[in-house]
Amino acid sequence: MKIILLSGGSGKRLWPLSNSSRAKQYLTVLESPNGGMESMLQRIWRQLEESDLQEHTRISTCREQVEILQRQVGVKAPLIIEPEQRDTFPAIALSAAYLYSIAGVSLNETVIVIPVDAYVSCDFFSCIRGLPKLIRESKSELLMVGTKPSYPSEQYGYIVPESNRHSNDDDSYERRVHSFKEKPYEAEANQLIKGGALWNSGIYAFKLDYMITLLMNRRLPIHYDELYKQYTKIPKSSFEIEVSQKETSRSVICYDGEWKDLGTWKTLSEELAFERLGMGEISDDSEQSQLINELDIPISIIGLTNVIVAASPDGILVTSKNASNELDAKLKLMNERPKYEERRWGHSKIVDSVVLSSGTHCVTKRVFVAAGQNISYQMHFKRREAWTIISGEGVLILDDLYRHVEPGDTVSIPERTRHSLRAITDVELIEVQTGKQINEDDIIRLGTTWDEITSQLNSV
């Protein structure tokens, strides 16, 4: 079997902690077995290793998230990279093309798709191990995994099986799928559950030939490199809308174990092992309330019940845990540039951003580079930068020349100047960007790893 772990979504529903550069799956807010903290990605990647399934797994992610993903699970994690975010159908299509044309996987191989935000216990992976046998024996082209609803949720989609189950059948019995219902109202969800409907876990199993044939029928390339170039031609839509809702040869099995989609503050809060993370306090009369604070100022929760307070450089959220629908509507109207970004080498935070009367844009960042890590060798055409080293020591490259930097040093980086920094110890610096236009597209990367960068310079 081959497992595709989908980890390229934006996950903005956990704003203000998650944003376009730090999606929800990378938030380190879950308790790990060793008592530390881990992200959704790190949790399921660890579980796959513990279940001896990691070697069968590739992670599908978008180009913008490669650095933060590798920082969390390591540079050796096998990736399938999308050129941009385009929902689950394009991601699965590109992954299938990769398995076929790059990895040389047999068309008869079972492919299993798992979303990264699935919060499951270890016995879930026994269910995953059984899927290849089930798909071989199934008369259906597409096999889905549903889970038993524990309450009439308005946040999940539902799979409605055909009413062909016998009373002596166990929960793993495969049933044909009658229909789907996405996020129904509570009363309707109650009726669906009474009729035997399952929560849609977003887990699919099929033969590789199934997706390759689908791509051919849609006249899309079946080779990864070509499909990558034509990625914008793939509908920006979910796998459910493009495939499972249209497919007539489809079945579902029930996984009767712990499963949650940690995509909302309500579901995530149920798995947080703490009441408070960061500066602040929660009064004794604030029942079932939690605080996550990434700011350097204290926040107090007094006399509020069943609320989440989350604060980051991108904003402050005070919400009832049951207000997911209203929050989703508000977030659709927000499209601001993230003020906090996690990268392969560390993280950065925008502390000020202004447009001067002259029309010059000025952005001030606080940048952290972890010991042993380096910023890519890069240059900009539309902005200049000034760095002030606050703490730590590092090696600076400026137009192919090496220089040692330490606290108090200042560095001027004009437009079109090639530059990089490697941290000997943890380095913090203030970066001031000025120019007529400042955006993340104005960057030309000439090298990523330190070995790659230095080998370029040594060959000159």
C-alpha positions as CSV (number, residue, x, y, z in Angstrom):
1,M,0.0,0.0,0.0
2,K,0.9,3.7,-0.4
3,I,-0.4,6.3,2.0
4,I,-0.8,10.0,1.0
5,L,-0.9,12.3,4.0
6,L,-2.5,15.5,3.0
7,S,-0.8,18.4,4.7
8,G,-1.0,21.4,2.3
9,G,-4.2,23.1,3.4
10,S,-4.3,26.7,4.8
11,G,-6.2,25.8,7.9
12,K,-7.1,29.4,8.7
13,R,-10.0,28.4,10.9
14,L,-7.7,28.5,13.9
15,W,-7.0,32.2,13.5
16,P,-5.1,34.1,14.9
17,L,-2.6,31.3,15.6
18,S,-2.9,29.9,12.1
19,N,-2.5,31.9,8.9
20,S,-1.5,31.4,5.3
21,S,2.2,30.6,6.2
22,R,1.5,28.7,9.4
23,A,-1.4,26.4,8.8
24,K,-3.3,24.7,11.7
25,Q,-1.5,21.4,11.3
26,Y,1.8,23.1,12.3
27,L,0.6,24.6,15.6
28,T,2.5,22.9,18.5
29,V,-0.3,22.8,21.0
30,L,-0.9,19.1,21.5
31,E,0.7,17.2,24.4
32,S,3.3,14.6,23.2
33,P,4.0,11.3,25.0
34,N,7.2,12.7,26.5
35,G,5.3,15.6,28.1
36,G,6.4,18.1,25.5
37,M,4.3,19.8,22.8
38,E,3.7,18.6,19.2
39,S,1.7,19.6,16.2
40,M,-1.1,17.7,14.4
41,L,1.5,16.8,11.7
42,Q,4.1,15.7,14.2
43,R,1.5,13.6,16.1
44,I,0.2,11.6,13.1
45,W,3.7,11.3,11.6
46,R,4.9,9.8,14.9
47,Q,1.9,7.5,15.0
48,L,2.6,6.3,11.5
49,E,6.2,5.4,12.6
50,E,4.9,3.6,15.7
51,S,2.6,1.6,13.4
52,D,5.4,0.7,10.9
53,L,3.5,2.7,8.2
54,Q,5.8,5.7,7.8
55,E,7.9,3.9,5.2
56,H,4.8,3.6,3.0
57,T,3.8,7.2,3.4
58,R,4.5,10.4,1.4
59,I,3.4,13.8,2.6
60,S,1.5,16.0,0.1
61,T,2.1,19.7,0.7
62,C,2.3,23.0,-1.1
63,R,5.5,24.7,-2.0
64,E,5.0,27.5,0.5
65,Q,4.8,25.1,3.4
66,V,7.9,22.9,2.7
67,E,10.2,24.8,5.0
68,I,8.0,24.7,8.1
69,L,7.1,21.0,7.4
70,Q,10.7,20.0,7.2
71,R,11.5,21.9,10.3
72,Q,8.9,19.8,12.2
73,V,9.4,16.3,10.7
74,G,12.9,16.6,9.2
75,V,14.3,17.1,5.7
76,K,14.2,13.3,5.0
77,A,10.4,13.1,5.1
78,P,9.3,12.1,1.6
79,L,7.3,14.9,0.0
80,I,5.0,15.4,-3.0
81,I,5.0,19.2,-3.6
82,E,2.2,21.2,-5.1
83,P,3.1,24.5,-6.8
84,E,0.2,26.2,-5.0
85,Q,-2.8,25.4,-2.8
86,R,-5.8,24.1,-4.8
87,D,-7.8,21.9,-2.4
88,T,-7.9,18.1,-2.0
89,F,-8.8,17.0,-5.5
90,P,-5.7,18.6,-7.2
91,A,-3.5,17.4,-4.3
92,I,-4.6,13.8,-4.7
93,A,-4.4,13.9,-8.5
94,L,-0.8,15.3,-8.4
95,S,0.1,12.6,-5.8
96,A,-1.3,9.9,-8.0
97,A,0.7,11.2,-11.0
98,Y,3.8,11.3,-8.8
99,L,3.4,7.7,-7.6
100,Y,2.8,6.5,-11.2
101,S,5.5,8.4,-13.1
102,I,8.2,9.2,-10.5
103,A,8.0,6.5,-7.9
104,G,7.1,3.8,-10.4
105,V,4.3,2.3,-8.3
106,S,2.2,-0.4,-9.8
107,L,-1.3,0.6,-11.1
108,N,-2.6,-2.3,-9.0
109,E,-1.3,-0.8,-5.8
110,T,-3.7,0.4,-3.1
111,V,-3.5,4.1,-2.4
112,I,-4.9,5.4,0.9
113,V,-5.5,9.1,1.5
114,I,-5.4,10.5,5.1
115,P,-5.9,14.1,6.1
116,V,-3.3,15.4,8.5
117,D,-5.7,16.8,11.0
118,A,-7.2,13.4,11.8
119,Y,-6.9,13.0,15.6
120,V,-7.0,9.3,16.2
121,S,-5.8,6.6,18.6
122,C,-3.2,4.0,17.6
123,D,-5.8,1.3,16.9
124,F,-7.0,3.4,13.9
125,F,-3.9,2.3,12.0
126,S,-5.0,-1.3,12.3
127,C,-8.1,-0.2,10.3
128,I,-5.7,1.4,7.7
129,R,-3.7,-1.8,7.4
130,G,-6.9,-3.7,6.5
131,L,-7.9,-1.4,3.6
132,P,-5.8,-3.0,0.9
133,K,-7.5,-6.4,1.5
134,L,-10.9,-4.7,1.6
135,I,-10.3,-2.8,-1.7
136,R,-9.1,-6.0,-3.4
137,E,-12.3,-7.9,-2.3
138,S,-14.6,-5.0,-2.9
139,K,-16.9,-4.6,-5.9
140,S,-16.5,-0.8,-5.5
141,E,-13.8,1.3,-7.2
142,L,-13.7,3.8,-4.2
143,L,-13.7,2.8,-0.5
144,M,-14.3,5.4,2.2
145,V,-13.9,5.3,6.0
146,G,-16.7,6.7,8.1
147,T,-16.7,7.0,11.9
148,K,-19.6,6.6,14.4
149,P,-21.0,10.0,15.3
150,S,-20.8,10.7,19.1
151,Y,-23.2,13.7,18.8
152,P,-25.1,15.6,16.1
153,S,-22.3,17.9,14.9
154,E,-22.9,20.7,12.5
155,Q,-19.2,20.9,11.6
156,Y,-18.7,17.5,10.0
157,G,-19.9,16.0,6.7
158,Y,-22.0,12.8,6.8
159,I,-21.9,9.7,4.7
160,V,-25.3,8.0,4.3
161,P,-25.0,4.3,3.5
162,E,-27.6,2.3,1.7
163,S,-29.9,0.5,4.1
164,N,-28.6,-3.0,3.3
165,R,-27.0,-3.8,6.6
166,H,-28.0,-6.9,8.5
167,S,-28.3,-6.9,12.3
168,N,-25.5,-9.5,12.7
169,D,-23.0,-7.5,10.7
170,D,-20.1,-6.0,12.6
171,D,-19.0,-2.3,12.2
172,S,-16.4,-3.2,9.5
173,Y,-19.1,-4.4,7.1
174,E,-18.7,-2.7,3.8
175,R,-21.9,-0.9,2.6
176,R,-22.7,1.0,-0.6
177,V,-22.9,4.7,-0.2
178,H,-26.3,6.3,-0.8
179,S,-25.5,10.0,-0.5
180,F,-23.5,12.7,1.4
181,K,-24.6,15.6,3.5
182,E,-22.2,18.4,4.3
183,K,-22.5,20.2,7.7
184,P,-26.3,19.8,8.4
185,Y,-28.2,21.7,11.0
186,E,-28.4,19.9,14.4
187,A,-32.0,18.6,13.9
188,E,-31.1,17.2,10.5
189,A,-27.9,15.7,11.9
190,N,-29.9,13.9,14.5
191,Q,-32.1,12.3,11.8
192,L,-29.1,11.3,9.8
193,I,-27.5,9.6,12.8
194,K,-30.8,7.7,13.5
195,G,-30.7,6.5,10.0
196,G,-27.2,5.1,10.4
197,A,-25.2,8.0,8.8
198,L,-21.5,8.2,9.6
199,W,-19.1,11.1,10.0
200,N,-17.0,11.6,6.8
201,S,-13.4,11.2,7.9
202,G,-12.0,12.3,4.5
203,I,-10.1,8.9,4.3
204,Y,-10.2,7.2,0.9
205,A,-8.8,4.0,-0.6
206,F,-8.5,3.1,-4.3
207,K,-6.3,1.4,-6.7
208,L,-3.7,3.7,-8.3
209,D,-5.2,2.8,-11.7
210,Y,-8.5,4.4,-10.6
211,M,-7.0,7.9,-10.3
212,I,-4.7,7.6,-13.4
213,T,-7.7,6.5,-15.5
214,L,-9.7,9.5,-14.1
215,L,-6.9,11.9,-15.1
216,M,-6.8,10.4,-18.6
217,N,-10.6,10.7,-18.9
218,R,-10.3,14.3,-18.0
219,R,-7.5,14.8,-20.5
220,L,-5.1,15.8,-17.8
221,P,-1.4,14.7,-17.8
222,I,-0.6,11.5,-15.9
223,H,3.1,12.4,-15.5
224,Y,4.0,14.5,-12.4
225,D,6.3,17.0,-14.1
226,E,3.7,17.9,-16.8
227,L,0.7,17.9,-14.4
228,Y,2.8,20.2,-12.1
229,K,3.2,22.7,-15.0
230,Q,-0.5,22.5,-15.8
231,Y,-1.7,22.5,-12.2
232,T,-4.0,25.5,-12.7
233,K,-6.0,23.5,-15.1
234,I,-7.2,21.2,-12.4
235,P,-10.4,22.4,-10.7
236,K,-9.8,24.1,-7.4
237,S,-12.2,21.8,-5.6
238,S,-12.4,19.0,-3.0
239,F,-12.0,15.3,-3.8
240,E,-15.5,14.8,-2.4
241,I,-17.1,17.2,-4.9
242,E,-15.0,16.1,-7.9
243,V,-14.9,12.4,-7.3
244,S,-16.7,10.7,-4.4
245,Q,-20.1,12.5,-4.9
246,K,-20.0,11.6,-8.6
247,E,-18.8,8.1,-8.3
248,T,-21.4,5.4,-8.5
249,S,-19.1,2.5,-7.5
250,R,-18.4,3.6,-4.0
251,S,-18.6,2.0,-0.5
252,V,-18.0,2.9,3.1
253,I,-16.8,1.0,6.2
254,C,-17.2,2.2,9.7
255,Y,-14.2,2.8,12.1
256,D,-15.6,2.5,15.6
257,G,-12.9,4.2,17.5
258,E,-11.6,7.6,18.5
259,W,-11.6,10.1,15.7
260,K,-11.8,13.9,15.5
261,D,-11.2,16.6,12.9
262,L,-9.2,19.2,14.8
263,G,-10.3,21.9,12.4
264,T,-12.2,24.2,14.8
265,W,-11.5,25.8,18.1
266,K,-14.2,23.7,19.7
267,T,-12.7,20.3,18.7
268,L,-9.1,21.4,19.3
269,S,-9.9,22.7,22.8
270,E,-11.2,19.3,23.8
271,E,-7.7,17.9,23.2
272,L,-5.6,20.6,24.8
273,A,-3.9,19.3,27.9
274,F,-3.6,22.8,29.4
275,E,-5.9,25.7,30.5
276,R,-3.2,28.4,29.8
277,L,-0.3,28.6,27.5
278,G,1.7,31.9,27.5
279,M,1.4,35.0,29.7
280,G,-1.8,35.6,31.6
281,E,-4.3,34.1,34.1
282,I,-7.7,32.5,34.2
283,S,-10.0,33.2,37.2
284,D,-11.5,30.4,39.2
285,D,-15.0,31.3,38.1
286,S,-14.1,31.0,34.4
287,E,-15.1,27.4,33.8
288,Q,-14.1,25.4,30.8
289,S,-12.1,28.4,29.4
290,Q,-8.7,28.3,27.8
291,L,-6.0,30.8,26.9
292,I,-3.3,30.6,24.3
293,N,-1.1,33.7,24.2
294,E,1.9,34.2,21.9
295,L,2.2,37.9,22.7
296,D,4.6,39.5,25.3
297,I,1.7,41.1,27.2
298,P,-0.4,39.3,29.8
299,I,-4.0,38.5,29.2
300,S,-6.6,37.8,31.9
301,I,-9.9,35.8,31.6
302,I,-12.3,36.7,34.3
303,G,-15.8,35.4,34.8
304,L,-16.2,33.9,31.3
305,T,-17.4,30.3,30.7
306,N,-16.7,28.0,27.8
307,V,-14.5,30.5,25.9
308,I,-11.3,30.4,24.0
309,V,-8.9,33.4,24.0
310,A,-6.1,33.1,21.5
311,A,-3.6,35.9,20.8
312,S,-0.7,36.2,18.3
313,P,0.9,39.0,16.3
314,D,-1.9,38.5,13.7
315,G,-4.7,39.4,16.2
316,I,-6.6,38.5,19.3
317,L,-9.7,36.2,19.3
318,V,-12.2,36.0,22.1
319,T,-14.9,33.5,21.2
320,S,-17.4,31.0,22.6
321,K,-16.3,27.5,21.7
322,N,-19.6,26.9,20.0
323,A,-19.3,29.9,17.6
324,S,-17.5,28.1,14.8
325,N,-20.0,29.0,12.1
326,E,-19.9,32.7,12.9
327,L,-16.1,32.6,13.0
328,D,-15.8,30.9,9.6
329,A,-17.9,33.7,8.1
330,K,-15.7,36.4,9.7
331,L,-12.4,34.8,8.5
332,K,-13.6,34.7,4.9
333,L,-13.5,38.5,4.9
334,M,-10.0,38.7,6.2
335,N,-7.0,38.7,3.8
336,E,-4.2,40.4,5.6
337,R,-0.5,39.4,5.3
338,P,0.6,37.2,8.2
339,K,2.6,39.0,10.8
340,Y,4.1,35.8,12.2
341,E,5.8,33.2,10.0
342,E,7.6,30.0,10.9
343,R,10.3,29.0,8.5
344,R,12.8,26.1,8.1
345,W,15.5,28.2,9.8
346,G,13.4,29.8,12.6
347,H,10.7,32.4,12.6
348,S,10.0,36.1,12.0
349,K,7.5,38.6,13.4
350,I,6.4,41.9,11.9
351,V,6.5,44.5,14.7
352,D,5.7,47.6,12.6
353,S,4.6,48.4,9.0
354,V,4.0,51.9,7.7
355,V,3.8,53.8,4.4
356,L,5.7,57.1,4.6
357,S,4.4,60.4,3.1
358,S,7.0,59.9,0.3
359,G,5.2,56.7,-0.6
360,T,8.1,54.5,0.7
361,H,7.0,51.4,2.4
362,C,8.8,50.4,5.6
363,V,8.4,47.1,7.4
364,T,10.3,46.2,10.6
365,K,10.7,42.5,11.6
366,R,12.2,40.7,14.5
367,V,13.9,37.6,13.1
368,F,15.1,34.5,14.9
369,V,17.6,32.0,13.3
370,A,18.2,28.8,15.2
371,A,21.8,27.7,15.9
372,G,23.1,25.7,12.9
373,Q,20.4,27.0,10.5
374,N,20.7,29.5,7.7
375,I,18.6,31.9,5.7
376,S,18.7,31.1,2.0
377,Y,21.2,32.9,-0.3
378,Q,18.9,35.5,-1.8
379,M,18.5,38.9,-3.4
380,H,15.8,41.5,-3.8
381,F,15.1,44.0,-6.6
382,K,12.6,46.3,-5.1
383,R,13.7,46.8,-1.5
384,R,16.8,47.3,0.6
385,E,17.3,46.0,4.1
386,A,19.2,47.0,7.3
387,W,20.0,44.4,10.0
388,T,20.9,45.0,13.6
389,I,22.2,41.9,15.4
390,I,20.6,41.7,18.9
391,S,22.0,38.5,20.2
392,G,24.0,35.5,19.1
393,E,26.9,35.0,16.6
394,G,26.8,34.0,13.0
395,V,28.5,34.1,9.6
396,L,27.2,36.6,7.0
397,I,27.7,36.3,3.3
398,L,27.3,39.6,1.4
399,D,28.0,39.5,-2.3
400,D,30.1,36.4,-2.0
401,L,32.2,37.8,0.9
402,Y,32.2,36.2,4.4
403,R,31.9,38.2,7.6
404,H,31.5,37.3,11.3
405,V,28.6,39.1,13.0
406,E,27.8,39.5,16.7
407,P,25.5,41.6,19.0
408,G,25.6,45.3,18.1
409,D,26.7,44.8,14.5
410,T,24.7,46.5,11.7
411,V,24.5,45.3,8.2
412,S,23.3,47.3,5.1
413,I,21.9,45.3,2.3
414,P,21.2,47.4,-0.9
415,E,18.9,46.2,-3.7
416,R,20.3,43.4,-5.8
417,T,22.8,42.4,-3.1
418,R,23.3,38.7,-2.6
419,H,23.1,37.8,1.1
420,S,22.7,34.9,3.6
421,L,23.2,34.3,7.3
422,R,24.2,31.2,9.2
423,A,23.7,31.1,12.9
424,I,26.6,29.7,15.0
425,T,24.5,30.2,18.1
426,D,20.8,31.3,18.2
427,V,20.7,34.7,16.5
428,E,18.1,37.4,16.9
429,L,18.1,40.5,14.7
430,I,16.0,43.4,13.8
431,E,15.4,43.7,10.0
432,V,14.1,47.0,8.5
433,Q,12.9,46.7,4.9
434,T,12.3,49.9,2.8
435,G,11.2,50.3,-0.7
436,K,8.5,51.5,-3.1
437,Q,7.0,48.1,-2.9
438,I,7.5,45.3,-0.4
439,N,6.1,41.8,-1.0
440,E,7.3,38.2,-0.7
441,D,7.4,37.8,-4.4
442,D,10.4,40.1,-4.5
443,I,12.9,37.4,-3.7
444,I,15.4,35.4,-5.8
445,R,16.8,32.4,-4.0
446,L,20.2,31.4,-5.2
447,G,20.8,28.6,-2.7
448,T,19.0,27.0,0.2
449,T,21.3,24.8,2.3
450,W,24.6,26.1,3.7
451,D,26.6,23.4,1.8
452,E,24.8,24.3,-1.4
453,I,25.6,28.0,-0.9
454,T,29.3,27.6,0.0
455,S,29.9,25.1,-2.8
456,Q,28.6,27.7,-5.2
457,L,31.0,30.3,-3.8
458,N,34.0,28.0,-3.7
459,S,33.5,27.1,-7.4
460,V,33.6,30.7,-8.5
